[in-house]
């Protein structure tokens, strides 16, 4: 498994950790997979603070997907860079056409724990390329999830991917998390992903970039650390996470953006 693919184990560990504690996110599948497939993490990659952050991030994405599924019941979900994530189960998208997309070796690993049916599909693909999009059914509406992947694409690769998706589907709703440019520069020296061998990242500060290059409309910025989730922590953990992990510095490093096709 290459360096970028190994990064999928950091959020998997985080989701398994908070699920075991019974806070923020319930993810028994993450617990099961980590117990069987996990390997020793070191440094920041195994910190409880990062686990809380990864759990909150996934829960925020889950809540957004649930809202969009309620708004657009006749839709398709496209989860790009799915890793071993069990979102399709967590949001109970049992009768929604859903595609989990990742590199071939990731999907091969994923098939040990997930089974396809007439609604749920797994697809080999490289997000840096776009020809795989033509393999998808051409739905009128698509919900696109990009969690923990944009930082491994150049600006041009990201824009090309999203423009292709926007041109393929009539209506697009997208949620993606991004490093800031400051975070991308800092990641060369100190970042949890370095603990699993990945080092090349990019950041996005200008929300209008994807409007200009991918034809998408910026809708809103969302919090990666909602107060209600922070309040599931107690004592010093609550104070530290609120003021350090979710403070003003955190926002200078990591953002969550929603876009749509403007239709």
ZALONU-75255 format. One line per 4 residues: number of its first residue (from 1); their letters; for each residue z, y, x of C-alpha. Coordinates in Angstrom, 2 decimals, always signed. Last residue first. Example, Ala and Ser with C-alpha at 12.3 -4.5 7.8 and 13.67 -1.06 7.14 Angstrom:
BEGIN
2> sa> +7.14/-1.06/+13.67 | +7.80/-4.50/+12.30 $
//
This chain:
BEGIN
263> xxxx> -10.04/+24.99/-28.90 | -8.50/+26.56/-25.80 | -9.03/+23.55/-23.57 | -5.31/+23.23/-22.99 $
259> xxxx> -2.86/+23.98/-20.22 | +0.84/+23.36/-19.61 | +2.47/+24.05/-16.26 | +5.57/+22.71/-14.52 $
255> xxxx> +6.68/+24.38/-11.28 | +8.27/+23.43/-7.93 | +9.23/+25.39/-4.84 | +10.13/+28.95/-5.87 $
251> xxxx> +11.59/+27.53/-9.06 | +14.03/+25.49/-7.01 | +15.18/+28.63/-5.19 | +16.14/+30.28/-8.48 $
247> xxxx> +18.55/+27.48/-9.36 | +17.89/+24.01/-10.69 | +18.86/+21.99/-7.61 | +21.33/+24.58/-6.30 $
243> xxxx> +23.11/+26.34/-9.16 | +22.71/+23.85/-11.99 | +22.77/+20.75/-9.81 | +25.82/+21.85/-7.87 $
239> xxxx> +27.82/+22.89/-10.93 | +27.03/+19.78/-12.95 | +27.69/+17.45/-10.00 | +30.95/+19.31/-9.28 $
235> xxxx> +32.29/+18.52/-12.72 | +29.95/+16.80/-15.14 | +26.29/+15.92/-15.61 | +24.85/+15.48/-19.11 $
231> xxxx> +24.92/+19.27/-19.30 | +21.99/+19.39/-16.89 | +19.95/+17.61/-19.55 | +20.79/+20.18/-22.22 $
227> xxxx> +20.13/+22.98/-19.73 | +16.54/+21.90/-19.21 | +15.60/+21.00/-15.60 | +11.83/+20.85/-15.21 $
223> xxxx> +11.50/+23.98/-17.30 | +8.13/+24.63/-18.86 | +5.43/+27.17/-18.02 | +3.10/+27.97/-20.87 $
219> xxxx> -0.42/+27.87/-22.29 | -2.89/+28.41/-19.44 | -6.38/+27.92/-20.84 | -8.69/+25.46/-19.11 $
215> xxxx> -12.18/+26.19/-17.82 | -11.65/+24.15/-14.66 | -12.33/+26.77/-11.97 | -11.34/+30.04/-13.65 $
211> xxxx> -8.59/+28.74/-15.90 | -7.47/+26.33/-13.19 | -6.98/+29.25/-10.79 | -5.31/+31.40/-13.45 $
207> xxxx> -1.99/+29.66/-12.88 | -1.86/+31.10/-9.35 | +0.89/+29.48/-7.29 | -0.57/+26.03/-6.62 $
203> xxxx> +0.61/+23.88/-3.73 | -0.96/+21.24/-1.52 | +0.37/+18.09/+0.16 | -0.30/+15.94/+3.22 $
199> xxxx> +2.87/+14.27/+4.51 | +3.32/+10.78/+3.10 | +5.21/+8.17/+5.16 | +7.86/+6.84/+2.77 $
195> xxxx> +10.64/+9.14/+4.01 | +8.08/+11.94/+4.28 | +7.98/+11.93/+0.48 | +11.56/+13.23/+0.46 $
191> xxxx> +10.43/+16.54/+2.03 | +11.32/+18.47/+5.16 | +8.82/+19.56/+7.81 | +5.33/+19.35/+6.35 $
187> xxxx> +6.91/+19.72/+2.93 | +7.75/+23.34/+3.75 | +4.09/+24.36/+3.63 | +3.57/+22.61/+0.31 $
183> xxxx> +6.81/+24.08/-1.01 | +5.70/+27.63/-0.17 | +2.33/+27.02/-1.80 | +4.17/+26.03/-4.95 $
179> xxxx> +4.32/+22.35/-5.70 | +2.85/+21.44/-9.04 | +3.80/+19.58/-12.20 | +1.15/+18.85/-14.77 $
175> xxxx> +0.88/+18.92/-18.55 | -2.56/+18.89/-20.17 | -3.87/+19.14/-23.72 | -7.62/+18.64/-24.00 $
171> xxxx> -10.05/+19.01/-26.90 | -13.74/+18.10/-26.98 | -13.50/+15.50/-24.22 | -15.97/+14.97/-21.37 $
167> xxxx> -16.34/+18.61/-20.32 | -12.58/+19.12/-20.07 | -12.17/+15.87/-18.16 | -14.85/+16.90/-15.67 $
163> xxxx> -13.29/+20.34/-15.32 | -9.91/+18.71/-14.72 | -11.17/+16.49/-11.91 | -13.19/+19.27/-10.29 $
159> xxxx> -10.23/+21.66/-10.39 | -7.86/+19.12/-8.84 | -10.29/+18.15/-6.10 | -11.00/+21.81/-5.28 $
155> xxxx> -7.32/+22.72/-5.12 | -6.73/+19.76/-2.81 | -5.05/+16.76/-4.37 | -1.78/+15.15/-3.27 $
151> xxxx> +0.31/+17.93/-4.82 | -1.33/+17.31/-8.19 | +0.14/+13.80/-8.41 | +3.81/+13.88/-9.36 $
147> xxxx> +3.24/+13.86/-13.11 | -0.29/+14.41/-14.39 | -0.35/+13.63/-18.11 | -3.49/+14.33/-20.14 $
143> xxxx> -3.49/+14.26/-23.93 | -7.02/+13.72/-25.22 | -8.84/+14.81/-28.35 | -12.33/+14.09/-29.67 $
139> xxxx> -12.33/+10.69/-27.97 | -15.09/+9.61/-25.63 | -13.93/+6.16/-24.61 | -13.26/+6.07/-20.86 $
135> xxxx> -15.62/+4.55/-18.32 | -17.28/+7.95/-17.81 | -13.98/+9.20/-16.36 | -14.33/+6.72/-13.50 $
131> xxxx> -17.05/+8.88/-11.91 | -14.55/+11.65/-11.15 | -13.26/+11.34/-7.59 | -10.03/+12.62/-6.04 $
127> xxxx> -8.17/+10.96/-8.91 | -9.07/+7.57/-7.46 | -9.36/+4.99/-10.20 | -8.44/+1.45/-11.27 $
123> xxxx> -7.71/+1.48/-15.01 | -4.88/+0.10/-17.09 | -5.24/-0.16/-20.87 | -2.98/-0.07/-23.94 $
119> xxxx> -4.41/+0.00/-27.46 | -6.28/-3.29/-27.85 | -3.83/-4.98/-25.49 | -2.97/-4.74/-21.82 $
115> xxxx> +0.10/-6.31/-20.30 | +2.64/-4.61/-18.05 | +5.05/-5.95/-15.43 | +2.99/-7.88/-12.88 $
111> xxxx> -0.04/-5.78/-13.88 | +1.61/-2.79/-12.22 | +1.21/-4.25/-8.75 | -2.53/-4.64/-9.30 $
107> xxxx> -2.57/-1.16/-10.84 | -0.97/+0.25/-7.68 | -3.35/-1.67/-5.39 | -6.34/-0.39/-7.38 $
103> xxxx> -5.30/+3.30/-7.27 | -4.00/+4.78/-10.51 | -4.73/+5.26/-14.22 | -2.67/+4.38/-17.29 $
99> xxxx> -4.92/+4.65/-20.32 | -3.46/+4.87/-23.83 | -5.10/+4.45/-27.23 | -2.16/+5.03/-29.57 $
95> xxxx> -0.72/+2.29/-31.80 | +2.40/+1.41/-29.81 | +3.06/+4.84/-28.31 | +6.81/+4.18/-28.28 $
91> xxxx> +7.61/+7.24/-26.13 | +9.54/+5.06/-23.67 | +6.98/+2.24/-23.79 | +3.93/+4.32/-22.84 $
87> xxxx> +6.20/+6.17/-20.41 | +6.89/+3.02/-18.39 | +6.05/+4.44/-14.95 | +4.96/+2.01/-12.22 $
83> xxxx> +2.53/+4.49/-10.65 | +0.91/+6.47/-13.45 | -1.27/+8.66/-11.25 | -3.30/+9.92/-14.20 $
79> xxxx> -1.85/+9.21/-17.64 | -4.64/+9.64/-20.20 | -3.47/+9.54/-23.80 | -5.97/+9.28/-26.65 $
75> xxxx> -5.66/+11.11/-29.95 | -5.57/+10.72/-33.70 | -1.87/+11.52/-34.12 | -2.36/+15.05/-32.72 $
71> xxxx> +0.74/+17.14/-33.49 | +3.16/+14.21/-33.49 | +1.49/+12.85/-30.36 | +1.77/+16.30/-28.79 $
67> xxxx> +5.50/+16.51/-29.46 | +6.10/+12.99/-28.15 | +4.12/+13.81/-25.00 | +6.23/+16.92/-24.41 $
63> xxxx> +9.45/+14.96/-24.82 | +8.29/+12.30/-22.37 | +7.22/+14.90/-19.78 | +10.66/+16.52/-20.00 $
59> xxxx> +12.32/+13.09/-19.69 | +10.25/+12.31/-16.60 | +11.26/+15.56/-14.92 | +14.89/+15.05/-15.87 $
55> xxxx> +15.00/+11.58/-14.34 | +13.25/+12.75/-11.17 | +15.73/+15.64/-10.80 | +18.74/+13.40/-11.40 $
51> xxxx> +17.43/+10.94/-8.83 | +16.77/+13.81/-6.40 | +20.40/+14.82/-6.69 | +21.53/+11.20/-6.28 $
47> xxxx> +19.85/+11.12/-2.87 | +17.65/+8.11/-2.01 | +14.49/+9.98/-0.97 | +16.58/+12.66/+0.73 $
43> xxxx> +17.36/+10.40/+3.67 | +16.56/+6.73/+3.42 | +15.05/+4.30/+0.98 | +15.56/+0.56/+1.30 $
39> xxxx> +12.98/-1.37/-0.74 | +12.52/-1.78/-4.47 | +10.36/-4.55/-5.95 | +12.76/-6.76/-7.93 $
35> xxxx> +15.67/-4.47/-8.78 | +13.31/-1.50/-8.89 | +11.10/-3.22/-11.45 | +13.96/-4.16/-13.75 $
31> xxxx> +15.69/-0.78/-13.60 | +12.38/+1.00/-14.17 | +11.77/-1.24/-17.21 | +15.24/-0.45/-18.55 $
27> xxxx> +14.38/+3.23/-18.70 | +16.83/+5.37/-20.66 | +16.67/+8.91/-19.35 | +19.22/+11.73/-18.93 $
23> xxxx> +22.34/+9.58/-18.57 | +23.35/+5.91/-18.93 | +24.27/+5.51/-15.26 | +21.81/+2.62/-14.96 $
19> xxxx> +19.13/+4.82/-16.50 | +19.90/+7.55/-14.00 | +19.33/+5.16/-11.06 | +16.26/+3.41/-12.49 $
15> xxxx> +14.57/+6.75/-13.14 | +15.34/+7.95/-9.62 | +14.19/+4.71/-7.98 | +10.92/+4.85/-9.89 $
11> xxxx> +10.56/+8.54/-9.00 | +10.80/+7.64/-5.28 | +8.85/+4.37/-5.57 | +5.63/+6.13/-6.53 $
7> xxxx> +5.62/+7.74/-3.07 | +4.43/+4.43/-1.66 | +1.00/+5.07/-3.19 | +0.53/+8.19/-1.06 $
3> xxx> +1.31/+6.30/+2.15 | -0.99/+3.36/+1.49 | +0.00/+0.00/+0.00 $
//
